[in-house]
Amino acid sequence: MLLGPKLAEQKTERLLLAHLDRDRCLIALCEQTGSHDAIAMAIGRIIRDSCVHDTRCMVIAHNHRGGNCFPSIADLIATRQLAYMLGFLEIALLDHLIFAGRGIISFRRLGLL
């Protein structure tokens, strides 16, 4: 998996954004860095980068350093806001993955997307 190894051993929370084309091929991998235990999703920057890369769909992933991969309320709200904003540009948010320790959780599998 492309995203997991980049997040597994990080000392700070990080958000990775996989920008994909119409055929779901990777066209860009962008990163946002947070603090020791939190990250704020910069939605404006994500939208701008999506336009620059002509993104058609996206997968995002971030790490939880504490070992619990269950999404926080902030994770849920930010993901819904991002999916809503991307929808105006006809960009599909395919999934939001959270990595913590050896665990992984998928918003799509949980029915949250």
Backbone as a printed PyTorch tensor [residue, N CA C, xyz], in Angstrom:
tensor([[[  0.8520,  -1.1770,   0.0000],
         [  0.0000,   0.0000,   0.0000],
         [  0.8960,   1.2380,   0.0000]],

        [[  0.5120,   2.2100,  -0.7550],
         [  1.2960,   3.4360,  -0.9320],
         [  1.2610,   4.3580,   0.2840]],

        [[  0.1130,   4.5040,   0.9080],
         [ -0.0570,   5.5200,   1.9430],
         [  0.3760,   5.0610,   3.3360]],

        [[  0.1120,   3.8310,   3.6950],
         [  0.3830,   3.3250,   5.0320],
         [  1.8300,   3.4430,   5.4830]],

        [[  2.7930,   2.9430,   4.6890],
         [  4.1890,   3.0240,   5.1210],
         [  4.6700,   4.4610,   5.3420]],

        [[  4.1420,   5.4150,   4.6110],
         [  4.5470,   6.8140,   4.7760],
         [  4.0360,   7.3940,   6.0960]],

        [[  2.9950,   6.7970,   6.6540],
         [  2.3770,   7.3350,   7.8590],
         [  2.7110,   6.5510,   9.1230]],

        [[  3.0720,   5.3100,   8.9880],
         [  3.1710,   4.4010,  10.1280],
         [  4.1100,   4.8780,  11.2320]],

        [[  5.2680,   5.3680,  10.9060],
         [  6.2730,   5.7030,  11.9100],
         [  6.4750,   7.1960,  12.1250]],

        [[  5.5380,   8.0070,  11.7150],
         [  5.6900,   9.4600,  11.8200],
         [  5.6280,   9.9290,  13.2700]],

        [[  6.3900,  10.9620,  13.5720],
         [  6.4160,  11.5550,  14.9190],
         [  5.3220,  12.6060,  15.1050]],

        [[  4.7680,  13.0940,  13.9960],
         [  3.6700,  14.0630,  14.0350],
         [  2.5260,  13.5080,  13.1900]],

        [[  1.3440,  14.0890,  13.3670],
         [  0.2280,  13.6870,  12.5150],
         [  0.4350,  14.2780,  11.1350]],

        [[  0.1590,  13.4760,  10.1290],
         [  0.3110,  13.8870,   8.7320],
         [ -0.9100,  13.4580,   7.9400]],

        [[ -1.2170,  14.2530,   6.9390],
         [ -2.3210,  13.9750,   6.0320],
         [ -1.7350,  13.8140,   4.6340]],

        [[ -2.0130,  12.6950,   3.9990],
         [ -1.5830,  12.4540,   2.6250],
         [ -2.8020,  12.4860,   1.7260]],

        [[ -2.6400,  13.0920,   0.5490],
         [ -3.7250,  13.2160,  -0.4070],
         [ -3.2690,  12.6290,  -1.7330]],

        [[ -3.9260,  11.5700,  -2.1520],
         [ -3.6180,  10.9330,  -3.4280],
         [ -4.5840,  11.4810,  -4.4720]],

        [[ -4.0570,  12.2930,  -5.3840],
         [ -4.8560,  12.8600,  -6.4730],
         [ -4.8430,  11.8610,  -7.6200]],

        [[ -6.0250,  11.5120,  -8.0930],
         [ -6.1640,  10.4820,  -9.1270],
         [ -6.8560,  11.0410, -10.3620]],

        [[ -6.5540,  10.4380, -11.5160],
         [ -7.2110,  10.8540, -12.7530],
         [ -8.4970,  10.0530, -12.9540]],

        [[ -9.1090,  10.2020, -14.1280],
         [-10.3790,   9.5090, -14.4090],
         [-10.2660,   7.9940, -14.3140]],

        [[ -9.0780,   7.4570, -14.6060],
         [ -8.8490,   6.0160, -14.5570],
         [ -8.3460,   5.5560, -13.1910]],

        [[ -8.3740,   6.4630, -12.2170],
         [ -7.9260,   6.2140, -10.8450],
         [ -6.4350,   5.8900, -10.7640]],

        [[ -5.6710,   6.4990, -11.6630],
         [ -4.2140,   6.4020, -11.6340],
         [ -3.6680,   7.6090, -10.8740]],

        [[ -2.6400,   7.3880, -10.0860],
         [ -2.0510,   8.4440,  -9.2860],
         [ -1.4000,   9.4980, -10.1700]],

        [[ -1.7820,  10.7680,  -9.9530],
         [ -1.1510,  11.8640, -10.6860],
         [ -0.3570,  12.7850,  -9.7570]],

        [[ -0.6690,  12.7600,  -8.4680],
         [  0.0940,  13.5550,  -7.5060],
         [ -0.1690,  13.0290,  -6.1040]],

        [[  0.8470,  13.1480,  -5.2540],
         [  0.7210,  12.7980,  -3.8470],
         [  1.1640,  14.0180,  -3.0490]],

        [[  0.2220,  14.6140,  -2.3240],
         [  0.5010,  15.8300,  -1.5550],
         [  0.4300,  15.4970,  -0.0690]],

        [[  1.0860,  16.3240,   0.7260],
         [  1.1550,  16.0820,   2.1640],
         [  0.9290,  17.3650,   2.9480]],

        [[  0.2350,  17.2300,   4.0660],
         [  0.0740,  18.3140,   5.0240],
         [  0.5520,  17.7920,   6.3760]],

        [[  1.3190,  18.5900,   7.0810],
         [  1.8670,  18.1910,   8.3760],
         [  1.1450,  18.9210,   9.4850]],

        [[  0.8390,  18.1900,  10.5390],
         [  0.1790,  18.7750,  11.6950],
         [  1.1210,  18.8490,  12.8760]],

        [[  0.5520,  18.8550,  14.0600],
         [  1.3400,  18.9160,  15.2870],
         [  1.5840,  17.4930,  15.8010]],

        [[  2.0510,  17.4240,  17.0130],
         [  2.3370,  16.1400,  17.6440],
         [  1.1060,  15.2270,  17.6710]],

        [[ -0.0730,  15.8050,  17.9060],
         [ -1.2560,  14.9620,  18.0670],
         [ -2.4970,  15.4430,  17.3240]],

        [[ -2.3410,  16.3550,  16.3630],
         [ -3.5070,  16.8320,  15.6150],
         [ -3.0770,  17.4000,  14.2650]],

        [[ -4.0370,  17.4220,  13.3540],
         [ -3.8220,  18.0550,  12.0490],
         [ -5.1290,  18.7090,  11.6230]],

        [[ -5.0180,  19.9080,  11.1070],
         [ -6.1910,  20.6020,  10.5780],
         [ -6.1500,  20.4670,   9.0610]],

        [[ -7.2230,  19.9690,   8.4870],
         [ -7.2910,  19.7900,   7.0500],
         [ -7.4570,  21.1460,   6.3710]],

        [[ -6.4800,  21.5460,   5.5590],
         [ -6.5270,  22.8300,   4.8460],
         [ -7.3290,  22.6320,   3.5620]],

        [[ -8.6490,  22.7480,   3.6780],
         [ -9.5380,  22.4340,   2.5540],
         [ -9.2830,  23.3440,   1.3610]],

        [[ -9.0340,  24.6200,   1.6030],
         [ -8.7510,  25.5350,   0.4920],
         [ -7.5420,  25.0970,  -0.3120]],

        [[ -6.4890,  24.6840,   0.3980],
         [ -5.2850,  24.2130,  -0.2830],
         [ -5.5430,  22.9170,  -1.0420]],

        [[ -6.3520,  22.0410,  -0.4660],
         [ -6.6950,  20.7830,  -1.1400],
         [ -7.4580,  21.0720,  -2.4280]],

        [[ -8.4100,  22.0000,  -2.3820],
         [ -9.1840,  22.3750,  -3.5660],
         [ -8.2630,  22.9750,  -4.6240]],

        [[ -7.3830,  23.8790,  -4.2070],
         [ -6.4390,  24.4920,  -5.1470],
         [ -5.5550,  23.4420,  -5.8120]],

        [[ -4.9900,  22.5450,  -5.0110],
         [ -4.1340,  21.4870,  -5.5570],
         [ -4.9200,  20.5750,  -6.4990]],

        [[ -6.1730,  20.3250,  -6.1800],
         [ -7.0120,  19.4830,  -7.0410],
         [ -7.2140,  20.1190,  -8.4130]],

        [[ -7.3810,  21.4360,  -8.4280],
         [ -7.5400,  22.1460,  -9.7040],
         [ -6.2250,  22.1460, -10.4920]],

        [[ -5.1180,  22.3600,  -9.8080],
         [ -3.8060,  22.3710, -10.4610],
         [ -3.5110,  21.0190, -11.1060]],

        [[ -3.8360,  19.9370, -10.4140],
         [ -3.5190,  18.5930, -10.9030],
         [ -4.6150,  17.9930, -11.7810]],

        [[ -5.7150,  18.7260, -11.9710],
         [ -6.8690,  18.2140, -12.7210],
         [ -7.3440,  16.8800, -12.1390]],

        [[ -7.4820,  16.8660, -10.8270],
         [ -7.9020,  15.6830, -10.0880],
         [ -9.3460,  15.3310, -10.4230]],

        [[ -9.6190,  14.0520, -10.5930],
         [-10.9830,  13.5840, -10.8240],
         [-11.5190,  12.7910,  -9.6500]],

        [[-10.6240,  12.2040,  -8.8610],
         [-11.0160,  11.5410,  -7.6240],
         [ -9.8210,  11.5440,  -6.6740]],

        [[-10.0920,  11.2580,  -5.4080],
         [ -9.0630,  11.4260,  -4.3990],
         [ -9.2430,  10.4110,  -3.2800]],

        [[ -8.1290,  10.0060,  -2.7070],
         [ -8.1060,   9.2320,  -1.4750],
         [ -7.2370,  10.0170,  -0.5050]],

        [[ -7.7340,  10.1930,   0.7050],
         [ -6.9250,  10.8720,   1.7190],
         [ -6.6380,   9.8810,   2.8440]],

        [[ -5.5350,  10.1240,   3.5330],
         [ -5.1570,   9.2550,   4.6520],
         [ -4.3990,  10.0840,   5.6640]],

        [[ -4.5870,   9.7470,   6.9220],
         [ -3.7770,  10.3730,   7.9670],
         [ -3.5240,   9.3710,   9.0800]],

        [[ -2.6110,   9.7430,   9.9560],
         [ -2.2510,   8.8520,  11.0510],
         [ -2.7570,   9.3970,  12.3790]],

        [[ -3.0410,   8.4740,  13.2760],
         [ -3.3320,   8.7940,  14.6740],
         [ -2.1860,   8.2170,  15.4780]],

        [[ -1.4130,   9.0450,  16.0940],
         [ -0.2350,   8.5870,  16.8230],
         [ -0.5820,   7.7960,  18.0790]],

        [[ -1.7630,   8.0110,  18.6400],
         [ -2.1250,   7.3580,  19.8990],
         [ -2.4480,   5.8790,  19.7950]],

        [[ -2.5310,   5.3420,  18.5890],
         [ -2.8080,   3.9220,  18.4260],
         [ -4.2610,   3.5790,  18.1700]],

        [[ -5.1820,   4.5410,  18.3560],
         [ -6.6050,   4.2960,  18.1170],
         [ -6.9600,   4.8390,  16.7390]],

        [[ -7.3520,   3.9580,  15.8270],
         [ -7.6430,   4.4160,  14.4630],
         [ -9.0990,   4.8420,  14.2660]],

        [[ -9.9220,   4.7850,  15.3070],
         [-11.3140,   5.2120,  15.1500],
         [-11.3670,   6.7150,  14.8850]],

        [[-12.1870,   7.1610,  13.9100],
         [-12.2320,   8.5960,  13.5750],
         [-12.7950,   9.4530,  14.7040]],

        [[-12.1750,  10.6110,  14.8760],
         [-12.6720,  11.5860,  15.8530],
         [-13.8270,  12.3770,  15.2420]],

        [[-14.5220,  13.1410,  16.0630],
         [-15.5810,  14.0230,  15.5650],
         [-14.9910,  15.0090,  14.5580]],

        [[-13.8030,  15.5480,  14.8590],
         [-13.1450,  16.4830,  13.9350],
         [-12.8380,  15.8030,  12.6030]],

        [[-12.4230,  14.5340,  12.6330],
         [-12.1730,  13.7770,  11.3990],
         [-13.4550,  13.6560,  10.5730]],

        [[-14.5390,  13.3300,  11.2420],
         [-15.8340,  13.1650,  10.5570],
         [-16.2890,  14.4740,   9.9190]],

        [[-16.2260,  15.5560,  10.6630],
         [-16.6870,  16.8530,  10.1590],
         [-15.8280,  17.3150,   8.9880]],

        [[-14.5100,  17.2530,   9.1420],
         [-13.6110,  17.7130,   8.0700],
         [-13.7790,  16.8810,   6.8060]],

        [[-13.9660,  15.5810,   6.9660],
         [-14.1340,  14.7080,   5.7970],
         [-15.4270,  15.0210,   5.0710]],

        [[-16.4910,  15.2230,   5.8000],
         [-17.7740,  15.5720,   5.1690],
         [-17.6980,  16.9220,   4.4710]],

        [[-17.0320,  17.8900,   5.0950],
         [-16.8660,  19.2060,   4.4670],
         [-16.0540,  19.0880,   3.1780]],

        [[-14.9700,  18.3210,   3.2240],
         [-14.1380,  18.1530,   2.0340],
         [-14.9180,  17.4620,   0.9310]],

        [[-15.6190,  16.3890,   1.2420],
         [-16.3970,  15.6710,   0.2270],
         [-17.4420,  16.5940,  -0.4080]],

        [[-18.0790,  17.4210,   0.4130],
         [-19.0820,  18.3630,  -0.0660],
         [-18.4640,  19.3760,  -1.0320]],

        [[-17.3320,  19.9610,  -0.6310],
         [-16.6760,  20.9610,  -1.4770],
         [-16.1360,  20.3400,  -2.7660]],

        [[-15.5580,  19.1560,  -2.6810],
         [-15.0600,  18.4860,  -3.8840],
         [-16.2020,  18.1640,  -4.8490]],

        [[-17.3670,  17.8980,  -4.3040],
         [-18.5360,  17.5910,  -5.1300],
         [-18.8780,  18.7110,  -6.1040]],

        [[-18.6630,  19.9550,  -5.6880],
         [-18.9210,  21.0930,  -6.5820],
         [-17.9960,  21.0710,  -7.7950]],

        [[-16.8290,  20.4740,  -7.6340],
         [-15.8580,  20.3890,  -8.7290],
         [-15.9400,  19.0500,  -9.4590]],

        [[-16.9290,  18.2520,  -9.0970],
         [-17.1230,  16.9130,  -9.6620],
         [-15.9080,  16.0240,  -9.4290]],

        [[-15.3480,  16.1320,  -8.2340],
         [-14.2400,  15.2930,  -7.7990],
         [-14.7850,  14.3710,  -6.7090]],

        [[-14.5960,  13.0780,  -6.8880],
         [-15.0970,  12.1030,  -5.9230],
         [-14.0540,  11.8440,  -4.8370]],

        [[-14.4730,  11.9320,  -3.5870],
         [-13.6210,  11.5130,  -2.4770],
         [-13.8980,  10.0240,  -2.2770]],

        [[-12.9710,   9.1850,  -2.7380],
         [-13.1770,   7.7420,  -2.7270],
         [-13.0820,   7.1470,  -1.3310]],

        [[-12.1600,   7.6520,  -0.5230],
         [-12.0220,   7.1130,   0.8280],
         [-11.1630,   8.0410,   1.6800]],

        [[-11.3130,   7.8870,   2.9680],
         [-10.4480,   8.5240,   3.9630],
         [ -9.9810,   7.3900,   4.8580]],

        [[ -8.6850,   7.1660,   4.8760],
         [ -8.0980,   6.0860,   5.6590],
         [ -7.3910,   6.6780,   6.8680]],

        [[ -7.5200,   6.0060,   8.0030],
         [ -6.7960,   6.4080,   9.2000],
         [ -5.9110,   5.2380,   9.6200]],

        [[ -4.6230,   5.5260,   9.7820],
         [ -3.6500,   4.5310,  10.2040],
         [ -3.2460,   4.8330,  11.6370]],

        [[ -3.2190,   3.7940,  12.4660],
         [ -2.7800,   3.9430,  13.8530],
         [ -2.1360,   2.6290,  14.2740]],

        [[ -0.8750,   2.6930,  14.6550],
         [ -0.1740,   1.4620,  14.9920],
         [ -0.2190,   0.5260,  13.8010]],

        [[ -0.7210,  -0.6530,  14.0150],
         [ -0.8670,  -1.6210,  12.9080],
         [ -2.2900,  -1.6670,  12.3740]],

        [[ -3.1500,  -0.7900,  12.8810],
         [ -4.5440,  -0.7730,  12.4530],
         [ -4.7940,   0.2300,  11.3440]],

        [[ -5.8760,  -0.0170,  10.6350],
         [ -6.3190,   0.8900,   9.5720],
         [ -7.8410,   0.8780,   9.5690]],

        [[ -8.4130,   2.0460,   9.3320],
         [ -9.8630,   2.1370,   9.2280],
         [-10.2180,   2.8910,   7.9670]],

        [[-11.2960,   2.4910,   7.3240],
         [-11.7520,   3.0920,   6.0690],
         [-13.1090,   3.7410,   6.2970]],

        [[-13.2160,   5.0240,   5.9910],
         [-14.5060,   5.7050,   6.0820],
         [-15.5180,   5.0430,   5.1480]],

        [[-15.0790,   4.6220,   3.9830],
         [-15.9690,   3.9960,   3.0010],
         [-16.5580,   2.7070,   3.5940]],

        [[-15.7140,   1.8690,   4.1630],
         [-16.1870,   0.5920,   4.7330],
         [-17.1210,   0.7980,   5.9180]],

        [[-16.8990,   1.8960,   6.6540],
         [-17.7620,   2.2080,   7.7900],
         [-19.0850,   2.8520,   7.3740]],

        [[-19.2180,   3.1540,   6.0830],
         [-20.4270,   3.8200,   5.5880],
         [-20.4410,   5.3000,   5.8750]],

        [[-19.2730,   5.8870,   6.1240],
         [-19.1910,   7.3070,   6.4360],
         [-18.9500,   8.1690,   5.1970]],

        [[-18.7760,   7.5480,   4.0620],
         [-18.6240,   8.2660,   2.7780],
         [-19.5640,   7.6530,   1.7630]]])
